[in-house]
C-alpha cells in the first residue's frame, strides 16, 4: 500500500538519486528529519556515514551492511545506525521505508 496522499504531498528532499528511482517526502524540525522513501527501482546505496539514523521498513526489502555486518530487513523490521558508522546496501523495487535522522539538515528540502 502506498503512503497516503497527505504524506506524498509533503516537501521532497534533494537526494543523490533520480526521482524515477526513489521518491521522498519529509517532515523537518530543529531536532531532526523524518523521511518517507518509496523506491521505484532496485538500487545500490553506496557506503557512507553521517549522524545517527533510525529506520523501519514499511514494505519490501532492504539489505544493509552496517559497520561491516550485513542483514536483510523486511516489512516491520527496524534498524539503528549510530553516528559515524559506515553503512550501505541494496534496496529492492517497491520498498517503502521511514527514516529518522538526528541531523535536521541531513538533506536539503526542495522548494
JOGI-V844821 format. One record per run of one state. SS is the DSSP state (a for helix, b for strand, c for the rest). FROM is the first residue (numbers start at 1). TO is the last residue. If there is no record, write none. Layout:
((SS	FROM	TO) (SS	FROM	TO))
This chain:
((c	1	4) (a	5	8) (c	9	12) (b	13	13) (c	14	21) (b	22	29) (c	30	31) (b	32	39) (c	40	42) (b	43	48) (c	49	52) (b	53	59) (c	60	60) (b	61	66) (c	67	68) (b	69	74) (c	75	77) (b	78	81) (c	82	86) (b	87	91) (c	92	95) (b	96	101) (c	102	108) (b	109	109) (c	110	111))
